[in-house]
Amino acid sequence: MGTACEQGEIFQRILRGESDGDLRSSMKFYDFIELQPVDNNKFMLCASEDKYAAVSCREDLKNFNRRLYELAVKSGKPVVGTSDAHFLDPEDARFRAVLQAGQKFVDANDQPPIYLRTTDEMIMEFDYLGEDRAIQIAVENPRLLASSCENVRPVPDEFCPPSVENAREIFENTIATRAHQLYGEKLPDLVAERLKKEQQAILGNHFESLYVISARLVEKSLGDDYLVGSRGSVGSSFAAYLMGITEVNPLPPHYRCEQCDYVEFPGDSGNIVGIDLEQKDCPDCGSSLEQDGFDIPFEVFCGFDGTKIPDIDLNFSGEYQQEIFHYLKNFFGEGNIFRAGTITTISDRTAAGFANKYIEEYSNTSSWAEKERLKSGIEGVKQNTSQHPGGMIVVPENRSIYQFTPINYPANDRDSSFLTTHFDYHSMEDQLVKLDILGHENPTQLRHLKQLTGIDPVTIPLDDPQTLQIFTDLSSLNLTEEELGMKVGVLGVPEFGTIFVRDLVTEAAPTSFADLVRISGLSHGENVWNNNARDLIKQGRADLTSVITCRDDIMNYLIKNGLPENIAFQIMEDVRKGKGLKPEYIQKMQACRVPAWYIKSCDKIKYLFPKAHAAAYVLMAFRIAYFKVHHPTAFYASYLSLKADHLSAAYICSLSAIEERMEQLQGIIEQKRREGKTEKRDEKEYGIMEVLREGYLRGISVRPPRVSKSGPFRFRVESEQLIRAPYVTIEGLGNTVAEGIEKAFKEKRFTSIEDLQNRTQVNSTVTETADGLGFFEALPPTENRQLF
């Protein structure tokens, strides 16, 4: 423990003029005494604070150091010269100045020389103490201090997963039981081989507890009537499918009979997934066969040798996320579960803003090159610590969190339910398990739709032709392109409703469920569609079924073309991470007659989405799309309920008002773009308006909120073509007040507007707005009533 800079206890005591005895007494606590270059403290020469009154020249600062040195020697404490480096090179001081100017430091441009000095520079800094002493504190004592420190790793080397009692037995029994339920007493060879490979990898690397934990989380959510979506590559694991962790079955496309043991793998079924297989009856018992299988290799999830730690990411309903968090805390115990910490860095946009502000205030130059230099110098610098939106770090019972990281309250909120790891979770991801418990809108919307229609989303036919049709044209919605202003009907459908994906869908013209999975992969990749697959399709060199859409495509394609599995896997890994192709891999691909366009396409890619993730997203999206086609009023009500905080009853209750608002938003967005400002919130609202307008064109209307007919947050279905807006769509009326109105109304019906105001927190401004919408219905203004 050293005494630190001028802000440290010892130097502050020097400034206060304390006696030698008091200083030596304080020094006993420390292992070594630090001396820093005089110019580090030159700011004291012009500081106005009283505590710096004793400092009038550089010699005074040298005398402080001389006194510290003498007292340290008398106390038997080694003296070490430290530079208090805040940046590497002297010229980097300007980057620190830019950062401080951006944070409104008044003296930002007056930077002390706190750079990393060389040994010779440190010796020169302390030459006023004498050459021998300067060498001692700049060379000899730092070496002595370093030699007394043992080698310490901040985070242990080994993997420390949590353990679940009887996890191995639970895992083995569950996957075996479920496999035989689905595929019969004697498993088909393909199924048995896949199960054996995964089981050996999972048990051999002690990952079974992760599977059991994840399965219990999903089971808990399903038991409370909330569907769970999977993310990432977990759908690549057949064992995860059998455990109920994911809905994505990674086996090749196949038929199976739920009434008997009949299973059929059609062999090379082309470029489809199981859902796209033709419907047929069981040849043994005559029942309709189930169509399943997405053809995803296990290696994408756990690596070619099966040693990669499984990253099981799950999407829970946003309104149910906290319930799962607390379930985990009860399951593992409070001392074993923590929110994953993250480090927020300065973004490109923020860095540009800081650089511009600095140049305006402190610099005469306005050159683009200098702005770019300053921006690049501070971009990526740590800004603050934060927490992952759903990441939970699990510490096994025989370990302490302090063996891996300090912990803190998020945003210093001592009332928080969870502590957060102070270190970024990436620094310990090879040692501790992170469970991703993410909040997502899709499970919430599907639960709302089930409540509105009584239809269980898992029973929806995933090969419904009318639902698939909206990805090609508008016939299923009974609309025309001229009416809606676009060719496809995917507005409001998760993952497909943005302008970019709508255009992609229009150009790609999907005709199968497999095509939707491909489009999801294309839309989430980087350098995958634009300037790559799109051009290949336009040129007629490939089609949607042959271009690269997901990372798994590469491994499957290369193995089919004769490349060894391990080489195909490594090429997939390099390409999906944006590393391009090594020369030796290009040679191997050429030797297997891989087309030149395919090789070039691989080299362009910067990031590739996993097929399992795309498949899971499309499963959820297709179900929601089904409701849009077959139960439109429920669809629009559930969609708008998720967006209620972006809506105002003033402009959602007529088609003309909606179109007027869309024009207004378009103008705002264009103006902000011209000014170089962000327009995300405006774009989001515009997208909601597009969906609302579509609903009106389909004959579905929204009515303003009414005190006796509305709820606080959700849009309600009043009839086949009528939706009622909630309280929160009244401008200025927040969530707390909305809840208060509902609670008060349930306790006793309101007798007047005055009564409502007295029993809730509705202020006069909101009252006036609500009255203009007819919110209070026939309620009189006050309790005073005239008899005649």
Backbone hydrogen bonds, N-H to C=O, Kabsch-Sander energy under -0.5 kcal/mol:
donor,donor_aa,acceptor,acceptor_aa,energy
3,T,32,F,-0.5
8,G,5,C,-2.1
12,Q,8,G,-1.9
13,R,9,E,-1.9
14,I,10,I,-2.0
15,L,11,F,-2.3
16,R,12,Q,-1.6
17,G,14,I,-1.5
18,E,13,R,-2.1
23,L,19,S,-2.1
24,R,20,D,-2.7
25,S,21,G,-2.0
26,S,22,D,-2.0
27,M,23,L,-2.0
28,K,24,R,-0.7
28,K,25,S,-0.7
29,F,26,S,-1.2
30,Y,27,M,-1.3
31,D,1,M,-2.3
32,F,1,M,-1.4
33,I,78,P,-2.6
35,L,80,V,-2.1
40,N,37,P,-1.4
41,N,38,V,-1.9
42,K,39,D,-1.0
44,M,41,N,-1.9
45,L,42,K,-1.7
46,C,43,F,-0.9
52,Y,49,E,-1.4
53,A,50,D,-2.1
55,V,52,Y,-1.8
56,S,54,A,-0.7
60,D,57,C,-0.9
61,L,57,C,-1.0
62,K,58,R,-2.0
63,N,59,E,-2.4
64,F,60,D,-1.8
65,N,61,L,-1.6
66,R,62,K,-2.6
67,R,63,N,-2.6
68,L,64,F,-2.3
69,Y,65,N,-2.5
70,E,66,R,-2.4
71,L,67,R,-2.5
72,A,68,L,-2.3
73,V,69,Y,-2.3
74,K,70,E,-2.2
75,S,71,L,-1.5
76,G,72,A,-0.5
76,G,73,V,-1.2
77,K,72,A,-2.8
80,V,33,I,-2.9
81,G,137,I,-2.9
82,T,35,L,-2.6
86,H,114,I,-3.2
87,F,114,I,-1.3
92,D,89,D,-1.7
93,A,90,P,-1.6
94,R,91,E,-1.2
95,F,92,D,-0.9
96,R,92,D,-1.4
97,A,93,A,-2.0
98,V,94,R,-2.1
99,L,95,F,-2.2
100,Q,96,R,-2.5
101,A,97,A,-2.5
102,G,98,V,-2.1
103,Q,99,L,-0.7
104,K,101,A,-1.8
105,F,100,Q,-2.7
108,A,105,F,-1.2
110,D,107,D,-1.9
111,Q,109,N,-0.9
114,I,112,P,-2.2
115,Y,113,P,-1.4
116,L,87,F,-0.8
116,L,88,L,-1.1
117,R,115,Y,-1.0
122,M,118,T,-2.1
123,I,119,T,-2.3
124,M,120,D,-2.2
125,E,121,E,-1.8
126,F,122,M,-1.0
126,F,123,I,-0.7
127,D,124,M,-1.3
129,L,126,F,-1.8
130,G,127,D,-1.5
134,A,130,G,-2.7
135,I,131,E,-2.4
136,Q,132,D,-2.2
137,I,133,R,-2.7
138,A,134,A,-1.8
139,V,135,I,-2.3
140,E,135,I,-1.7
141,N,136,Q,-3.3
143,R,139,V,-1.8
144,L,140,E,-2.4
145,L,141,N,-2.8
146,A,142,P,-2.5
147,S,143,R,-2.5
148,S,144,L,-0.9
148,S,145,L,-0.6
149,C,146,A,-1.2
160,C,431,Q,-3.6
167,A,164,V,-2.0
170,I,166,N,-2.7
171,F,167,A,-2.9
172,E,168,R,-2.7
173,N,169,E,-2.5
174,T,170,I,-2.4
175,I,171,F,-2.3
176,A,172,E,-2.0
177,T,173,N,-2.5
178,R,174,T,-2.5
179,A,175,I,-2.1
180,H,176,A,-2.1
181,Q,177,T,-2.0
182,L,178,R,-2.0
183,Y,179,A,-2.9
184,G,180,H,-1.6
187,L,185,E,-0.8
192,A,188,P,-2.8
193,E,189,D,-2.8
194,R,190,L,-1.9
195,L,191,V,-2.5
196,K,192,A,-2.3
197,K,193,E,-2.4
198,E,194,R,-2.2
199,Q,195,L,-2.5
200,Q,196,K,-2.3
201,A,197,K,-1.8
202,I,198,E,-2.8
203,L,199,Q,-2.6
204,G,200,Q,-2.2
205,N,201,A,-1.2
206,H,203,L,-1.2
207,F,202,I,-3.0
208,E,202,I,-0.5
210,L,207,F,-0.8
211,Y,207,F,-1.3
212,V,208,E,-2.2
213,I,209,S,-2.9
214,S,210,L,-2.3
215,A,211,Y,-2.4
216,R,212,V,-2.0
217,L,213,I,-1.9
218,V,214,S,-2.2
219,E,215,A,-2.5
220,K,216,R,-2.4
221,S,217,L,-2.2
222,L,218,V,-2.9
223,G,219,E,-2.1
224,D,220,K,-1.0
224,D,221,S,-0.6
225,D,222,L,-1.8
226,Y,221,S,-2.3
229,G,315,N,-2.5
231,R,313,D,-2.5
234,V,231,R,-1.2
236,S,233,S,-2.7
237,S,234,V,-1.8
238,F,236,S,-0.6
241,Y,237,S,-1.6
242,L,238,F,-2.4
243,M,239,A,-2.0
244,G,241,Y,-1.0
245,I,240,A,-2.3
246,T,240,A,-0.9
249,N,247,E,-0.7
254,H,292,D,-2.7
255,Y,264,E,-3.1
256,R,290,E,-1.7
257,C,262,Y,-2.3
264,E,255,Y,-2.4
269,S,267,G,-1.4
274,G,293,G,-3.7
276,D,273,V,-1.8
277,L,274,G,-1.7
282,C,287,S,-3.7
286,G,282,C,-1.8
289,L,280,K,-2.3
290,E,256,R,-3.1
292,D,254,H,-2.4
292,D,290,E,-0.5
294,F,249,N,-2.1
295,D,251,L,-2.5
296,I,250,P,-2.5
300,V,297,P,-1.0
301,F,298,F,-1.9
302,C,298,F,-1.7
303,G,299,E,-1.9
306,G,303,G,-0.7
308,K,302,C,-2.0
312,I,310,P,-0.9
313,D,311,D,-0.9
314,L,436,D,-2.4
315,N,229,G,-4.5
316,F,314,L,-0.7
316,F,438,L,-3.2
318,G,440,H,-1.6
320,Y,317,S,-1.6
321,Q,317,S,-1.0
323,E,320,Y,-0.5
324,I,320,Y,-1.5
325,F,321,Q,-2.2
326,H,322,Q,-2.3
327,Y,323,E,-1.8
328,L,324,I,-2.3
329,K,325,F,-2.0
330,N,326,H,-2.3
331,F,327,Y,-2.1
332,F,328,L,-2.7
333,G,329,K,-2.4
336,N,333,G,-2.1
337,I,334,E,-0.8
338,F,393,I,-2.2
339,R,419,L,-2.6
340,A,391,G,-2.6
342,T,386,S,-2.4
344,T,342,T,-0.5
344,T,384,N,-3.2
346,I,381,V,-2.3
351,A,347,S,-2.8
352,A,348,D,-2.0
353,G,349,R,-2.0
354,F,350,T,-2.6
355,A,351,A,-2.4
356,N,352,A,-2.3
357,K,353,G,-2.3
358,Y,354,F,-2.3
359,I,355,A,-2.3
360,E,356,N,-2.2
361,E,357,K,-1.8
362,Y,358,Y,-3.2
363,S,358,Y,-0.6
363,S,359,I,-1.2
371,K,367,S,-1.8
372,E,368,W,-2.5
373,R,369,A,-2.2
374,L,370,E,-2.5
375,K,371,K,-2.5
376,S,372,E,-2.7
377,G,373,R,-1.5
378,I,374,L,-0.9
378,I,375,K,-0.9
379,E,375,K,-1.7
380,G,346,I,-2.5
381,V,378,I,-1.9
383,Q,344,T,-3.9
384,N,344,T,-1.5
386,S,342,T,-2.9
388,H,340,A,-3.4
392,M,435,L,-2.5
393,I,338,F,-3.4
394,V,433,V,-2.5
395,V,336,N,-2.7
395,V,393,I,-0.5
399,R,396,P,-1.9
403,Q,400,S,-1.8
404,F,401,I,-2.0
405,T,401,I,-2.4
408,N,420,T,-2.5
412,N,409,Y,-1.9
413,D,410,P,-2.0
414,R,412,N,-1.1
416,S,413,D,-1.8
420,T,408,N,-3.3
421,T,339,R,-2.3
422,H,406,P,-2.7
423,F,406,P,-0.6
425,Y,341,G,-2.6
427,S,424,D,-1.9
428,M,425,Y,-1.7
429,E,426,H,-0.9
431,Q,428,M,-1.4
432,L,428,M,-2.8
433,V,394,V,-0.8
435,L,392,M,-2.9
435,L,433,V,-0.5
436,D,312,I,-1.1
436,D,434,K,-0.6
437,I,390,G,-2.9
437,I,435,L,-0.9
438,L,314,L,-2.1
438,L,436,D,-0.8
440,H,316,F,-2.3
444,T,440,H,-0.7
445,Q,441,E,-2.9
446,L,442,N,-2.5
447,R,443,P,-1.7
448,H,444,T,-2.2
449,L,445,Q,-2.6
450,K,446,L,-2.0
451,Q,447,R,-2.2
452,L,448,H,-2.2
453,T,449,L,-2.2
454,G,450,K,-2.7
456,D,454,G,-0.5
459,T,456,D,-2.1
460,I,457,P,-1.5
464,D,461,P,-1.3
468,L,464,D,-2.1
469,Q,465,P,-1.6
470,I,466,Q,-0.7
470,I,467,T,-1.1
471,F,468,L,-1.4
472,T,469,Q,-2.2
473,D,469,Q,-2.6
477,L,474,L,-1.3
478,N,475,S,-1.1
479,L,474,L,-1.6
484,L,480,T,-2.3
485,G,481,E,-2.7
489,G,470,I,-2.6
489,G,473,D,-0.7
493,V,490,V,-2.3
496,F,493,V,-2.0
497,G,493,V,-1.2
502,R,498,T,-2.9
503,D,499,I,-2.3
504,L,500,F,-2.0
505,V,501,V,-3.1
506,T,502,R,-2.4
507,E,503,D,-2.3
508,A,504,L,-3.0
509,A,505,V,-2.1
516,L,512,S,-1.3
517,V,513,F,-1.9
518,R,514,A,-2.1
519,I,515,D,-2.5
520,S,516,L,-2.2
521,G,517,V,-2.1
522,L,518,R,-2.7
523,S,519,I,-2.7
524,H,520,S,-1.2
525,G,521,G,-1.0
526,E,607,Y,-2.2
532,N,529,W,-1.7
533,A,528,V,-2.3
534,R,529,W,-2.4
535,D,529,W,-0.5
536,L,532,N,-2.1
537,I,533,A,-2.4
538,K,534,R,-2.3
539,Q,535,D,-2.4
540,G,537,I,-1.0
541,R,536,L,-1.9
542,A,536,L,-1.2
546,S,543,D,-1.6
547,V,543,D,-1.9
551,R,609,F,-2.2
553,D,550,C,-0.9
554,I,550,C,-0.7
554,I,551,R,-0.9
555,M,551,R,-1.0
556,N,552,D,-2.5
557,Y,553,D,-2.5
558,L,554,I,-2.6
559,I,555,M,-2.2
560,K,556,N,-2.0
561,N,557,Y,-1.3
562,G,559,I,-1.6
563,L,558,L,-2.5
568,A,564,P,-2.6
569,F,565,E,-2.5
570,Q,566,N,-2.0
571,I,567,I,-2.5
572,M,568,A,-2.1
573,E,569,F,-2.3
574,D,570,Q,-2.4
575,V,571,I,-2.6
576,R,572,M,-2.6
577,K,573,E,-1.1
578,G,575,V,-1.8
579,K,574,D,-2.9
580,G,574,D,-0.5
585,Y,582,K,-0.8
586,I,582,K,-2.1
587,Q,583,P,-2.0
588,K,584,E,-1.7
589,M,585,Y,-2.5
590,Q,586,I,-2.7
591,A,587,Q,-2.2
592,C,588,K,-1.1
593,R,590,Q,-1.9
594,V,589,M,-2.5
599,I,595,P,-1.8
600,K,596,A,-2.5
601,S,597,W,-2.0
602,C,598,Y,-2.1
603,D,599,I,-1.7
604,K,600,K,-1.1
604,K,601,S,-0.6
605,I,601,S,-1.0
605,I,602,C,-0.6
606,K,526,E,-2.5
607,Y,526,E,-1.4
608,L,576,R,-1.3
614,A,610,P,-2.0
615,A,611,K,-3.0
616,A,612,A,-2.2
617,Y,613,H,-2.3
618,V,614,A,-2.4
619,L,615,A,-2.2
620,M,616,A,-1.7
621,A,617,Y,-2.8
622,F,618,V,-3.1
623,R,619,L,-1.5
624,I,620,M,-2.0
625,A,621,A,-2.6
626,Y,622,F,-2.2
627,F,623,R,-1.5
628,K,624,I,-1.8
629,V,625,A,-2.0
630,H,626,Y,-2.9
631,H,627,F,-2.8
635,F,631,H,-2.1
636,Y,632,P,-2.8
637,A,633,T,-2.2
638,S,634,A,-2.5
639,Y,635,F,-2.7
640,L,636,Y,-2.6
641,S,637,A,-1.7
642,L,638,S,-1.2
642,L,639,Y,-0.6
643,K,639,Y,-0.7
643,K,640,L,-0.6
644,A,641,S,-0.7
646,H,643,K,-2.6
647,L,644,A,-1.7
649,A,729,T,-3.2
651,Y,648,S,-1.9
658,I,654,S,-2.0
659,E,655,L,-2.5
660,E,656,S,-2.2
661,R,657,A,-2.3
662,M,658,I,-2.3
663,E,659,E,-1.9
664,Q,660,E,-2.1
665,L,661,R,-2.8
666,Q,662,M,-2.3
667,G,663,E,-1.9
668,I,664,Q,-2.0
669,I,665,L,-2.9
670,E,666,Q,-2.3
671,Q,667,G,-2.2
672,K,668,I,-2.5
673,R,669,I,-2.2
674,R,670,E,-2.0
675,E,671,Q,-1.5
676,G,673,R,-1.1
677,K,672,K,-2.9
683,E,679,E,-2.7
684,K,680,K,-2.6
685,E,681,R,-2.3
686,Y,682,D,-2.3
687,G,683,E,-2.3
688,I,684,K,-1.8
689,M,685,E,-2.4
690,E,686,Y,-2.0
691,V,687,G,-1.5
692,L,688,I,-2.5
693,R,689,M,-2.9
694,E,690,E,-2.0
695,G,691,V,-2.2
696,Y,692,L,-2.1
697,L,693,R,-2.3
698,R,694,E,-1.3
699,G,696,Y,-1.9
700,I,695,G,-2.6
701,S,699,G,-0.5
701,S,721,Q,-2.4
703,R,723,I,-3.1
707,V,775,F,-2.6
709,K,706,R,-0.6
710,S,706,R,-2.4
711,G,714,R,-0.6
715,F,637,A,-0.6
716,R,724,R,-2.3
718,E,716,R,-0.7
718,E,722,L,-2.5
719,S,722,L,-1.5
722,L,719,S,-1.1
723,I,701,S,-2.6
724,R,716,R,-3.2
725,A,703,R,-2.5
727,Y,711,G,-2.5
728,V,712,P,-1.8
729,T,726,P,-1.4
730,I,727,Y,-2.3
731,E,729,T,-0.6
733,L,730,I,-2.2
734,G,732,G,-0.8
738,A,734,G,-2.3
739,E,735,N,-2.5
740,G,736,T,-2.0
741,I,737,V,-2.4
742,E,738,A,-2.0
743,K,739,E,-2.5
744,A,740,G,-2.5
745,F,741,I,-2.5
746,K,742,E,-2.2
747,E,743,K,-1.7
748,K,744,A,-2.2
753,I,780,P,-2.7
754,E,781,P,-1.3
756,L,752,S,-2.1
757,Q,753,I,-2.5
758,N,754,E,-2.3
759,R,755,D,-1.8
760,T,756,L,-1.1
763,N,761,Q,-0.5
767,T,763,N,-2.3
768,E,764,S,-2.1
769,T,765,T,-2.0
770,A,766,V,-3.1
771,D,767,T,-2.5
772,G,768,E,-1.7
773,L,769,T,-0.9
773,L,770,A,-0.7
774,G,771,D,-1.3
775,F,770,A,-2.5
777,E,774,G,-1.3
779,L,776,F,-2.1
